[in-house]
Structure formats: structure tokens, C-alpha cells
Amino acid sequence: MQVGEYEFYRDQLWTAPELLRMTTRPINGTQKADVYSFAIILQEIMFREEPYFIDTDTPQCMIRDLSFITHLHFGIRCGLLGVACA
């Protein structure tokens, strides 16, 4: 079964930014990345919405944002990073 581009990026919304920047990711991930993913899940439970529900960008744009930033800054948008959004 082939995953479309939208689904590919959507499925990465739970992935920690430091793992998104890696070309080869650790097979078992990292403890810090697990904490990040768990926090995203807690956000989903608390707000009963999908990850990053406040942002209206596509999953691909959100993943590009997360992989470009070193430290998480709330409210960052693709246009601010000079990345073209689909």
C-alpha cells in the first residue's frame, strides 16, 4: 500500500523536530523524542483536536517548519522561514 504525500507528512506530526532533521533516525527513537510525541498526544486529548490544530497550514508545511527550527517557537509560520507552502 502506497502512502500519499499528504498522509506521509501528516503521519510525521508526532515526530520530534530533532528526528525530522536527521537523515538516518535511530531505530528505537530517543527518550526525548518519545516525550515530545507523548506531549503531542496529551495536547490532542486535552483539546480534542489534531496536532497543531490552531495552524491552518498543510502537514507538509508544518513538518518543514518543525525541521527548520532549532528551538520550538510557538506561532511560527512557513512564510516567515521563506519556505513555500503547498
N, C-alpha and C positions, 0 to 999 in steps of 0.2 A: 504494500500500500504506500503510495507516494503522498507525502505531505506537501500541501501548497505553501507558497511563500508566506501568506498571512498566518497560517497555522504554525509554521516554523518559528516565526518571531513571537507570536502570542505565547507559545509554549516556553519561551525563554524569559518571560516576565518575572518568573520566580528565581532567576539565576542572579547571583551576586555580581556586581559590576567588575570586581577583580577577576572573576572567572570569565566574564564576557571578553575581557581584554586578552586573555591567554589564547595562544594558537593551539596548544595542547593542554587540555584540562586534566587535573588529577582524576583517576578512575573513580575514586570514592569521594571526590569533592574535598572540602575542608570544613573544619568545625565552624569557622567564621562565616563561611558561605551558608552553612546549614542554619545558623542563627538568623542571617539575613532572610533566607527563604521562609523560615518559621514566622518571622515578623510580618512578611507579606501575607501569609496565611491568616495570622491574627488580625491584620487590617481587613481582610476580606470578611472574616467572621464578624468583626465589630461593626463595620459599615454595611455589610450585606451587599457588597458591590465587588466588581472585578478589580484586579490590581491597577493602581494608578487611574482610578475611575474619574478623578477630577480633570485629568488631562484628556483632551479630545483628539490627540494625535493617534496615528496608526501604531500598532505594536512594533513595526519595523522602525519607526521614528523613535519610539521610546527606548528600544534596545540600543540604537545608535547613541542617544543621549546618555544612557547609563554607561556605555562602554567608553565614551569620550571623557567623562568626568572622573577625577581622582577622588574627590570627596563629594558625598551626596549633598546637593544644594536643592532645597525644595523650590518648586515653581520654575525650574529651568525648562526652556523650550528649544526645539530643534533650530528655529530661526536664529536664536542667539548664538548657536555654535557654528553657524554657517553650513549646516547640513540640510540638504534638500529633502523635504518630506514628500511622501507619495500621497 
